[in-house]
Amino acid sequence: MRELQVQTKYGKVQGELLQGASVWKGIPYAKPPVGELRFKAPVQPESWDGIKQATEFGPENIQPRHNSEEMAGQKPPESEDSLYLNIWAPEKESSQPLPVMVWIHGGSFVTGSGSLPVYDGTQLAVRGDVVVVTINYRLGPLGFLHLAPLGEDFVSNAGLLDQVAALQWVKENITAFGGDPNQVTVFGESAGSMSIAALMAMPSAKGLFQRAIMESGASQFMPEEQAVALREGMLKVLGVDRDNLQKLNSMPVEQIMAAAETVKQQIGAGMALLFQPVLDGETLPQIPLQAVSEGSAKDIPILIGTTLHEGSLFIQPHVPYSKEIDMVQGVDFMTPDLENRAAIADSYPKTADGQAQAMTDMFFWRSALQYAAAQQQHAPVWMYRFDWVMPEHPLLQRAIHSIEIFFVFNTLDALKFMKAEPDEAAKALALKVQDAWIAFAKAGKPAVARIEWPEYRQNRATLIFNHEIEVVHDPESSKRELLGV
């Protein structure tokens, strides 16, 4: 039986036994980023005396909420003081240190947390005999406002620096929880996966993880001039100029969040990512895709993939075709490097479904293919696609963005919030998906029983997760060629 009272570098924590897993929640990995620390790089946490009870999740970072959440009284505790992590380990102590899987949540860099029910690490830890860690990081303007040029009191990419600090904490402390600090896999989805692409290009993250699983997100960044324009827009709304920058540290955080919403309305950001990693020359010196192509993540194997209908979460098939979503403009935005953008836009049906599929192909699938091609020059790469659907369900009749997470964590019960009841076949598929992720975390190579899964370099081999599992070589090759990958 594993000891639930653990000595970390900063003090003792007391966990609890839940459903066969040893669990520690709400462990601080940095000082609260408040006041003078609001827009600074994370600082190591203060040590404490006595025993800290690690049985409650830390607050979520402050973020925009849906009205439905507010009306249902479901708003979870939130605070600027949100730099906490959570750990799941098997109940039984192992004679050898266990592989560690660190989850970086998505949410467009503006929402989410490591404590959402879908990210419960119990099944992964118990079935996989691994240690699972989920983290919070600063979001929106608190995490991704490009402030470094204003002086040494401020940083850019604070949210990414939080992730680095959490990984540093894992490296220094995870042995006490039964984990192997030299066998760390980062895995994440959407903005979490885009974060991983950035981490693989960041000098400060070097050596903090050995493997990476990237779900529905790859190289994503904001050019500096765009980030400067966003910052200046925010400062103007907030009434802050170069002479009174310190006001940023003392004004109510609600004012900063409101200013972000105002700027979003002013520029009509739509579905574009208003806050995201910025090329600042220091924390993120290069475009992630360019950095990995030049070997910044040499010897880090990756498992990367997408869902079949990513865009159908954002543009649902049953909605009327929206002329306001200009297909040519959308293609220009998502693939500015291509010359045949008008032909590409014309190749999609003029329906909501066509718009959703264009988003799937260009924003998600194309970027995953580009990233895989860049990294396979320096390390093994495996590609997957998640195709599972529930035909009778209004939303899950498409393999939407984020649906694979429920299978990775085997938290299918959490689908009840969508009024979905997964059947036995879905439960069996969850075990296979989970096994592939666990095998990768343990051996650096994903595996599914009775399936030969070659590396991507072998004729673009792609494992399709569906009711039947199969490897397809170069799926949708003509579309891939049209997209210039």
C-alpha positions as CSV (number, residue, x, y, z in Angstrom):
1,M,0.0,0.0,0.0
2,R,1.4,3.4,-1.0
3,E,2.1,6.0,1.7
4,L,-0.5,8.8,1.4
5,Q,1.6,11.3,3.5
6,V,4.4,12.5,1.2
7,Q,7.3,14.8,1.8
8,T,7.8,17.2,-1.1
9,K,10.7,19.7,-1.4
10,Y,8.4,22.4,0.1
11,G,6.6,20.4,2.9
12,K,4.4,17.4,3.6
13,V,1.1,16.7,1.8
14,Q,-1.6,14.3,2.9
15,G,-3.5,12.6,0.1
16,E,-6.4,10.1,0.1
17,L,-7.4,6.8,-1.4
18,L,-10.1,7.1,-4.0
19,Q,-11.5,4.2,-6.2
20,G,-8.2,2.3,-6.0
21,A,-5.9,5.2,-6.6
22,S,-3.8,7.3,-4.3
23,V,-4.8,10.9,-5.0
24,W,-3.3,14.3,-4.1
25,K,-5.2,17.4,-5.2
26,G,-4.4,21.1,-5.1
27,I,-0.6,21.0,-4.5
28,P,1.0,24.4,-5.2
29,Y,3.8,24.4,-7.7
30,A,4.4,28.1,-7.6
31,K,3.7,31.1,-5.5
32,P,0.2,32.7,-6.1
33,P,0.8,35.0,-9.1
34,V,-1.0,38.0,-7.6
35,G,-0.1,41.6,-6.9
36,E,3.5,42.3,-7.9
37,L,3.7,38.7,-9.3
38,R,0.6,39.1,-11.5
39,F,2.4,39.4,-14.8
40,K,5.8,37.9,-13.8
41,A,7.3,34.5,-14.4
42,P,6.2,31.9,-11.9
43,V,8.2,31.8,-8.6
44,Q,8.9,28.7,-6.6
45,P,6.2,28.1,-3.8
46,E,6.8,29.0,-0.2
47,S,7.7,26.1,2.1
48,W,5.2,25.2,4.8
49,D,5.3,23.6,8.2
50,G,3.1,20.8,9.3
51,I,1.0,18.7,6.9
52,K,-0.9,20.3,4.0
53,Q,-4.2,18.4,3.3
54,A,-4.2,17.6,-0.5
55,T,-7.8,16.5,-0.7
56,E,-9.4,19.5,-2.6
57,F,-8.7,20.7,-6.1
58,G,-7.2,24.2,-6.2
59,P,-9.3,27.0,-7.8
60,E,-9.5,27.3,-11.6
61,N,-7.8,30.3,-13.2
62,I,-10.2,33.2,-13.8
63,Q,-12.0,32.7,-17.1
64,P,-15.0,33.6,-19.2
65,R,-18.1,31.5,-18.2
66,H,-21.2,30.5,-20.2
67,N,-24.4,32.0,-19.0
68,S,-25.8,28.5,-18.6
69,E,-23.1,27.8,-16.1
70,E,-24.0,30.9,-14.1
71,M,-27.7,30.1,-14.2
72,A,-27.2,26.5,-13.0
73,G,-25.0,27.7,-10.1
74,Q,-22.2,25.5,-11.5
75,K,-19.4,28.1,-11.4
76,P,-16.5,26.4,-9.7
77,P,-14.1,28.2,-7.4
78,E,-11.8,30.5,-9.4
79,S,-9.0,32.8,-8.6
80,E,-5.8,34.3,-9.8
81,D,-4.2,32.1,-7.2
82,S,-4.6,29.0,-9.4
83,L,-1.1,27.5,-9.9
84,Y,-1.9,24.0,-8.5
85,L,-1.4,20.4,-9.7
86,N,-3.1,17.1,-9.0
87,I,-1.5,13.6,-8.8
88,W,-3.0,10.1,-9.2
89,A,-0.9,7.0,-8.5
90,P,-1.7,3.3,-8.2
91,E,-2.7,2.3,-4.7
92,K,-0.1,-0.5,-4.6
93,E,3.5,0.6,-4.2
94,S,5.8,-0.5,-7.0
95,S,9.4,-1.7,-6.6
96,Q,10.4,0.4,-9.6
97,P,9.6,4.1,-10.2
98,L,6.6,4.4,-12.6
99,P,6.3,6.4,-15.8
100,V,4.7,9.8,-15.4
101,M,2.1,11.4,-17.6
102,V,1.5,15.1,-17.3
103,W,-1.7,16.4,-18.8
104,I,-2.0,20.0,-20.2
105,H,-5.6,21.0,-20.6
106,G,-7.1,22.8,-23.6
107,G,-9.7,25.6,-23.8
108,S,-8.4,28.0,-26.5
109,F,-5.9,29.4,-24.0
110,V,-8.8,31.1,-22.2
111,T,-10.7,28.4,-20.3
112,G,-10.3,25.0,-18.6
113,S,-8.5,23.5,-15.7
114,G,-6.8,20.3,-14.6
115,S,-9.6,19.4,-12.3
116,L,-12.4,18.9,-14.8
117,P,-14.2,15.5,-14.3
118,V,-13.2,14.3,-17.8
119,Y,-9.5,14.6,-16.8
120,D,-9.8,12.3,-13.7
121,G,-6.6,10.3,-13.7
122,T,-7.9,7.3,-11.8
123,Q,-8.4,4.9,-14.7
124,L,-5.1,5.8,-16.4
125,A,-3.1,5.4,-13.2
126,V,-4.7,2.2,-12.0
127,R,-5.0,0.4,-15.4
128,G,-1.7,1.7,-16.7
129,D,0.4,1.5,-13.6
130,V,1.6,5.1,-14.2
131,V,1.6,8.3,-12.3
132,V,-0.8,10.9,-13.7
133,V,-0.4,14.7,-13.1
134,T,-2.9,17.4,-14.2
135,I,-2.1,21.1,-14.0
136,N,-3.6,24.6,-14.0
137,Y,-1.9,27.5,-15.7
138,R,-2.6,31.2,-16.3
139,L,-5.1,31.8,-19.1
140,G,-6.3,34.6,-21.3
141,P,-4.8,38.1,-20.6
142,L,-3.2,36.8,-17.3
143,G,-1.3,34.1,-19.2
144,F,-0.8,35.3,-22.7
145,L,-0.6,39.2,-22.9
146,H,2.6,40.2,-24.6
147,L,4.1,42.4,-21.8
148,A,7.8,41.6,-21.8
149,P,8.7,44.7,-24.0
150,L,7.2,47.0,-21.3
151,G,10.2,46.2,-19.0
152,E,11.7,43.6,-16.7
153,D,8.7,43.7,-14.3
154,F,6.6,41.9,-17.0
155,V,6.9,38.7,-19.1
156,S,5.2,37.3,-22.1
157,N,3.9,33.7,-22.4
158,A,3.3,33.5,-18.6
159,G,1.0,30.6,-19.2
160,L,3.7,28.6,-20.9
161,L,6.2,29.5,-18.2
162,D,3.7,28.2,-15.7
163,Q,3.7,24.9,-17.6
164,V,7.5,24.8,-17.5
165,A,7.4,25.5,-13.7
166,A,4.9,22.6,-13.2
167,L,7.2,20.3,-15.1
168,Q,10.2,21.5,-13.1
169,W,8.2,20.7,-9.9
170,V,7.4,17.2,-11.3
171,K,11.1,16.7,-12.0
172,E,12.1,17.6,-8.5
173,N,9.2,16.0,-6.5
174,I,7.6,13.2,-8.4
175,T,10.0,10.5,-7.1
176,A,8.3,10.8,-3.7
177,F,4.9,9.9,-5.3
178,G,6.4,6.8,-7.0
179,G,7.1,8.4,-10.3
180,D,10.2,8.4,-12.5
181,P,11.4,12.0,-13.2
182,N,13.4,10.7,-16.2
183,Q,10.4,9.1,-17.9
184,V,7.9,11.9,-18.3
185,T,5.3,12.1,-21.1
186,V,3.5,15.3,-21.7
187,F,0.0,14.9,-23.2
188,G,-2.6,17.5,-24.0
189,E,-5.4,18.4,-26.3
190,S,-6.2,21.5,-28.4
191,A,-4.6,24.5,-26.7
192,G,-2.9,21.9,-24.4
193,S,-1.4,20.2,-27.5
194,M,-0.4,23.6,-29.0
195,S,1.3,24.3,-25.7
196,I,3.3,21.1,-26.1
197,A,4.4,22.2,-29.6
198,A,5.6,25.5,-28.0
199,L,7.3,23.6,-25.1
200,M,9.2,21.5,-27.6
201,A,10.6,24.8,-29.0
202,M,11.3,26.5,-25.7
203,P,14.8,26.5,-24.3
204,S,13.5,26.6,-20.7
205,A,11.6,23.3,-21.2
206,K,14.5,21.3,-22.4
207,G,15.1,18.1,-20.5
208,L,11.8,18.3,-18.6
209,F,10.0,15.6,-20.6
210,Q,11.0,12.7,-22.8
211,R,7.9,11.9,-24.9
212,A,4.9,13.9,-26.1
213,I,1.3,13.0,-27.1
214,M,-0.4,15.8,-29.1
215,E,-4.2,15.6,-29.6
216,S,-5.8,18.0,-32.0
217,G,-3.3,20.8,-31.9
218,A,0.2,21.6,-33.3
219,S,2.3,24.6,-34.1
220,Q,0.3,27.7,-33.1
221,F,1.6,31.2,-32.4
222,M,0.8,34.9,-32.7
223,P,3.2,37.1,-34.6
224,E,4.7,39.8,-32.5
225,E,3.1,42.7,-34.3
226,Q,-0.4,41.2,-33.8
227,A,0.4,40.6,-30.1
228,V,1.6,44.2,-29.7
229,A,-1.7,45.5,-31.3
230,L,-3.7,43.4,-28.8
231,R,-1.6,44.6,-25.9
232,E,-2.0,48.2,-26.9
233,G,-5.7,47.8,-27.3
234,M,-6.0,46.3,-23.8
235,L,-3.9,49.1,-22.3
236,K,-6.1,51.7,-24.0
237,V,-9.3,50.2,-22.7
238,L,-7.8,49.9,-19.2
239,G,-6.6,53.5,-19.2
240,V,-2.9,52.5,-18.6
241,D,0.0,54.2,-20.3
242,R,3.8,53.9,-20.0
243,D,3.8,56.2,-17.0
244,N,1.5,54.2,-14.9
245,L,2.2,50.6,-15.8
246,Q,2.2,49.5,-12.2
247,K,-1.5,50.0,-12.2
248,L,-1.7,46.6,-14.0
249,N,-0.6,44.9,-10.8
250,S,-3.1,46.5,-8.5
251,M,-6.3,46.9,-10.5
252,P,-9.1,44.4,-9.9
253,V,-8.7,41.3,-12.1
254,E,-12.3,41.6,-13.2
255,Q,-11.4,44.9,-14.9
256,I,-8.6,43.1,-16.9
257,M,-11.0,40.3,-17.9
258,A,-13.6,42.8,-19.0
259,A,-11.1,44.7,-21.1
260,A,-10.2,41.5,-22.9
261,E,-13.8,41.0,-23.7
262,T,-14.1,44.5,-24.9
263,V,-11.1,44.2,-27.2
264,K,-12.5,40.9,-28.5
265,Q,-15.7,42.6,-29.5
266,Q,-13.8,45.6,-31.1
267,I,-11.7,43.4,-33.3
268,G,-14.4,40.8,-34.0
269,A,-12.1,37.9,-33.2
270,G,-14.8,35.3,-33.9
271,M,-13.3,31.8,-33.6
272,A,-9.7,33.1,-33.9
273,L,-7.6,32.6,-30.8
274,L,-7.4,36.0,-29.2
275,F,-4.7,34.9,-26.7
276,Q,-2.0,32.4,-27.6
277,P,1.7,31.8,-27.5
278,V,3.6,34.8,-28.9
279,L,7.0,34.8,-30.6
280,D,8.8,37.1,-28.2
281,G,12.4,36.2,-29.1
282,E,13.2,34.9,-25.6
283,T,10.7,32.5,-24.0
284,L,9.5,31.3,-27.4
285,P,12.3,32.4,-29.9
286,Q,11.1,30.5,-32.9
287,I,7.9,29.4,-34.6
288,P,7.4,25.9,-33.1
289,L,7.1,24.2,-36.4
290,Q,10.4,25.8,-37.6
291,A,12.1,24.9,-34.3
292,V,11.2,21.2,-34.4
293,S,12.2,21.0,-38.1
294,E,15.6,22.2,-37.0
295,G,15.9,19.6,-34.2
296,S,14.8,21.6,-31.1
297,A,13.0,18.4,-29.8
298,K,15.6,15.9,-31.1
299,D,15.0,12.4,-29.7
300,I,11.5,13.1,-28.3
301,P,9.1,10.6,-29.9
302,I,5.6,11.9,-30.5
303,L,2.1,10.4,-30.9
304,I,0.0,13.0,-32.8
305,G,-3.5,13.0,-34.3
306,T,-6.9,14.6,-34.8
307,T,-10.5,13.6,-34.8
308,L,-12.4,13.1,-38.1
309,H,-14.8,16.1,-37.7
310,E,-12.9,18.6,-35.4
311,G,-14.8,21.6,-36.8
312,S,-18.3,20.1,-36.1
313,L,-17.9,21.1,-32.4
314,F,-17.7,24.8,-33.5
315,I,-19.9,24.8,-36.6
316,Q,-22.6,22.1,-36.1
317,P,-23.9,20.4,-39.1
318,H,-27.6,21.1,-38.5
319,V,-27.1,24.9,-38.4
320,P,-27.9,27.0,-41.5
321,Y,-25.0,27.8,-43.8
322,S,-23.6,31.1,-42.6
323,K,-22.6,33.6,-45.3
324,E,-20.9,35.6,-42.6
325,I,-18.3,32.8,-42.4
326,D,-16.5,33.6,-45.6
327,M,-14.9,30.4,-46.9
328,V,-12.2,32.2,-48.9
329,Q,-11.4,34.5,-45.9
330,G,-11.3,31.5,-43.6
331,V,-8.9,29.6,-45.9
332,D,-6.7,32.7,-46.1
333,F,-6.6,32.9,-42.3
334,M,-5.9,29.2,-41.8
335,T,-3.4,28.6,-44.7
336,P,-1.8,32.0,-45.5
337,D,1.2,30.1,-47.0
338,L,-0.7,28.4,-49.8
339,E,-1.1,29.8,-53.3
340,N,-4.2,27.8,-54.3
341,R,-6.4,29.1,-51.5
342,A,-9.4,30.0,-53.7
343,A,-9.4,26.5,-55.3
344,I,-9.3,25.0,-51.8
345,A,-12.2,27.1,-50.5
346,D,-14.2,26.1,-53.7
347,S,-13.6,22.4,-53.0
348,Y,-15.8,22.4,-49.9
349,P,-19.7,22.3,-50.1
350,K,-21.4,25.6,-49.4
351,T,-23.0,24.2,-46.3
352,A,-22.3,24.4,-42.5
353,D,-20.9,20.9,-42.8
354,G,-18.6,22.1,-45.5
355,Q,-17.4,25.0,-43.4
356,A,-16.8,22.7,-40.4
357,Q,-14.8,20.2,-42.6
358,A,-12.7,23.1,-44.0
359,M,-11.8,24.0,-40.4
360,T,-11.0,20.4,-39.5
361,D,-8.7,19.9,-42.5
362,M,-6.9,23.2,-42.5
363,F,-6.6,24.2,-38.9
364,F,-6.2,20.8,-37.3
365,W,-5.4,18.0,-39.7
366,R,-3.0,20.0,-41.9
367,S,-1.0,21.4,-38.9
368,A,-0.7,17.9,-37.5
369,L,0.6,16.5,-40.7
370,Q,3.1,19.4,-41.0
371,Y,4.3,18.8,-37.4
372,A,4.6,15.1,-37.9
373,A,6.7,15.6,-41.1
374,A,9.0,18.0,-39.3
375,Q,9.6,15.9,-36.2
376,Q,10.1,12.6,-37.9
377,Q,13.4,13.8,-39.1
378,H,14.6,13.8,-35.5
379,A,12.6,11.2,-33.6
380,P,10.0,8.5,-34.2
381,V,6.4,9.7,-34.9
382,W,3.1,7.9,-34.8
383,M,-0.1,9.3,-36.3
384,Y,-3.7,8.5,-35.3
385,R,-7.2,9.6,-36.3
386,F,-10.2,9.3,-34.1
387,D,-13.4,8.5,-36.1
388,W,-15.9,7.1,-33.5
389,V,-19.4,8.5,-33.6
390,M,-22.7,8.0,-32.0
391,P,-25.1,8.2,-35.0
392,E,-28.3,8.9,-33.0
393,H,-26.8,11.7,-30.9
394,P,-27.3,15.3,-32.1
395,L,-23.7,16.3,-31.5
396,L,-21.8,13.0,-31.3
397,Q,-23.0,12.0,-34.8
398,R,-19.7,13.5,-35.8
399,A,-16.2,12.7,-34.3
400,I,-16.0,16.2,-32.8
401,H,-13.0,18.1,-31.4
402,S,-12.2,16.9,-27.9
403,I,-14.3,13.7,-28.0
404,E,-11.2,11.4,-27.8
405,I,-10.3,12.8,-24.3
406,F,-13.2,10.8,-22.7
407,F,-11.6,7.6,-24.2
408,V,-8.0,8.5,-23.3
409,F,-8.9,9.0,-19.6
410,N,-11.7,6.3,-19.8
411,T,-14.1,8.8,-18.3
412,L,-17.0,8.0,-20.5
413,D,-19.4,8.5,-17.6
414,A,-18.6,12.3,-17.9
415,L,-20.4,12.2,-21.3
416,K,-23.7,12.3,-19.3
417,F,-23.5,16.1,-19.4
418,M,-24.1,15.8,-23.1
419,K,-27.0,13.3,-22.4
420,A,-25.0,10.5,-24.0
421,E,-24.9,6.9,-22.8
422,P,-21.9,5.1,-24.4
423,D,-22.5,1.5,-25.2
424,E,-20.3,-1.6,-24.6
425,A,-18.4,-1.1,-27.9
426,A,-17.5,2.5,-26.8
427,K,-16.3,1.2,-23.5
428,A,-14.1,-1.5,-25.2
429,L,-12.7,1.2,-27.6
430,A,-11.8,3.4,-24.6
431,L,-9.6,0.6,-23.2
432,K,-7.8,0.3,-26.6
433,V,-7.2,4.0,-26.8
434,Q,-6.0,4.1,-23.3
435,D,-3.7,1.1,-23.8
436,A,-2.1,2.9,-26.8
437,W,-1.4,6.0,-24.7
438,I,-0.1,3.9,-21.8
439,A,2.2,1.9,-24.0
440,F,3.6,5.1,-25.5
441,A,4.2,6.5,-22.0
442,K,6.0,3.3,-20.9
443,A,8.0,2.4,-24.0
444,G,8.0,5.3,-26.3
445,K,5.9,3.4,-28.8
446,P,2.0,3.1,-28.9
447,A,0.5,-0.3,-29.2
448,V,-2.9,-1.8,-29.7
449,A,-3.5,-5.5,-29.3
450,R,-3.3,-7.5,-32.6
451,I,-2.6,-4.4,-34.7
452,E,0.7,-3.6,-36.3
453,W,1.1,0.1,-36.0
454,P,4.1,1.4,-38.1
455,E,5.7,4.8,-37.7
456,Y,4.2,7.6,-39.7
457,R,7.3,7.8,-42.0
458,Q,6.2,4.4,-43.4
459,N,3.9,5.7,-46.1
460,R,2.1,8.1,-43.7
461,A,0.7,5.2,-41.7
462,T,-2.3,6.4,-39.6
463,L,-4.1,4.3,-37.0
464,I,-7.9,4.9,-37.2
465,F,-9.7,4.5,-33.9
466,N,-13.3,3.5,-34.6
467,H,-15.7,0.6,-33.9
468,E,-13.1,-1.3,-36.0
469,I,-9.4,-0.3,-35.6
470,E,-7.2,-0.4,-38.7
471,V,-4.0,1.2,-40.1
472,V,-4.6,3.2,-43.3
473,H,-1.6,4.5,-45.3
474,D,-1.9,8.1,-46.4
475,P,-5.6,8.6,-45.8
476,E,-7.3,11.2,-48.0
477,S,-4.1,11.6,-50.0
478,S,-5.7,13.8,-52.7
479,K,-7.0,16.2,-50.1
480,R,-3.6,16.2,-48.4
481,E,-1.9,17.1,-51.7
482,L,-4.4,19.9,-52.3
483,L,-3.5,21.3,-48.9
484,G,0.2,21.3,-49.8
485,V,1.5,18.9,-47.2
